[in-house]
Amino acid sequence: MIKILLDEIIVKQIRNGEGPIELVDGSGQTIGVVRRPPTAEEIARAKARASRGGPTLTWEQLMTRIRQETGL
């Protein structure tokens, strides 16, 4: 595994971001995507929504949808 040291300005941007963060080089080409772990509040909200019933997705269906929406 390679470790890359980020300067504090970039660290703050990543920590304060909501949702996925796309990392790009100087020409705008995607290098990668950072996804932060969900907060306790986000987990509680997801659990509350899940307990309401309604349509559900399998893990594979969810991953397919995410790939389609993000172009990954």
N, C-alpha and C positions, 0 to 999 in steps of 0.2 A: 504494500500500500504506500502511496506517496502522500506526504503531508505538505500542505502549502500554508505558509504563514500569511494571514491577511492583515492589512493595516486596520486600525481601529474604526475608521470611517466606514469601510466596507462591512466590518463586523456589525456595526450599529444598524446599517441598512438592512442586513440580513435578519438580524434579531427583531427589528421593528416591522418587517414585511408581513403582509397578510396574504397567505396563500403561497403558491410556488414562486420561486425567484429564478429567473433565467440568467445564467452567466454567459456573457458574450465577450469576444475578443475585440480588438480595435476596428476590425472591418465589419462588426456586427454578426459574425457567425457564432452560433450557439456552441458553447463549450460544455455546458451541463445545466442541470436544474437542481436547486436546493429546495428541499421540502422540510420545513421545521416540524417537530413533533406537535401534536395537538395540545392545546391548553386544557386544564381541568374543566374550564367552562365549556369548551367545545365538545369535550367528551360527554359531559353531563347533558348538553343539548342533543347530541346524537343519540344517547341512550333514551332520552325522553321521547324523541321522534320515533325510535325503533319500537318502543313499547305501544305505540298507537295503532299498530296494525297497518294494513294497506299493502300495496305491492312491494315486493322485495326483489333483490338481485343476488345472483350467486357471485362469488368472488371473481370468476372468469368474466361474467357479464359486466361487472363493475370495472374491471381492468380494461376491457374492450372499449367501454364508453369513455373512460379517462384518456386512453390512447387516441381515440378519435377526436375528442375535444381539444387535446393539447398538441396533436400532431406528432406525438412521440412514437 
